[in-house]
Amino acid sequence: MANTTSAKKATRKIARRTVINKSRRTQMRGAVRNVEDAIKRGDRDAAVKAMARAEPELMRAAQRNIVHKNNASRKVSRLSHAIAKLGK
């Protein structure tokens, strides 16, 4: 347990940020899930629309250090590739 005043404050701050970051991570995962579901169904139009929402979510999460920048870029790349395969 934290002993100093500053350590106690840091603990409170971490708890507040954790709640916010969990919310943002959930929102990001939901957006990605929508794209993956559309790809699984083979619905290219829905996948493109869902991707237009998911890509900014992923990159925003990367900017806010919720996920690593390379992780977000890799996810965007893989989803884009999967959508492109649907068009063929």
N, C-alpha and C positions, 0 to 999 in steps of 0.2 A: 504494500500500500504506500501511496505517496506521502512523504513527510513534510516537505517544504511547501510553502504557499504557492510558489510558482509551479511546482510539480502537480499540485492539486488542480490548479487552474488549467494546466496543460491536459490533464486527464479529462476535465470537463469539455475542453475544446475538441479533443479527439472524439469524445462520445457524440458531440453535436455533428462533427464532420462525417462520422461513420454513418449516421442516419441519412444525411444528405447524399453521400456517395452510394449507399445501398439503393436509394430511390433512383438515382441516375443510372446505375448499373442495370437495375431491373427494367427501366424504360428502354435502354439500349438493347438489352437482350430480347425484349418483346419485339422491337423493330426488326431485329435480325431474324427472329423466329417467323415473322410475317413473310419476309422474303423467302426463307427456306421452305415454308409451307406452299407458297405460290409456285416455287420451282418444282417441288415434289408433285404438285397437281398438274404441272405442265402448262400453267396459265402465264404466258409470257407478259401480257399486258399488266396483269396484277403484280407480277414480279418486278416489272420496271417501275411501277408506281410505288410499290413498297420499298424498292431500293432507293428511290429519290428521297424517301423519308429516313431510311436506315443509314445511308452514308454520312449525312451531317451528324446524326446521333453518334455514330462511331468516332468520327473525327473530333467531335466536341468532347467525348469521353476521354480521348487520347490527350487532348489539350489540358484537360483537368486532372490528368494523371490517374484516372480510374482504371484505364487499361494502358498498356505500353503502346507507343506510337506505331511500332512495327507490327504489333499484334492487330491493331485496327486496320492498318494498310493491307495486311495480309488477308484479313477477313473481307474487306471491300473487294480486293482483287479476285479472291476465290468466288465470291457471290457474283461479281460481274462476269467472270468466265462461265459460270454455270448458266447465267441468263443468256449469254451469247450462244451457248450450245443449244438452248431452247429454240432459237431463231432458225436453226438449220433444219 
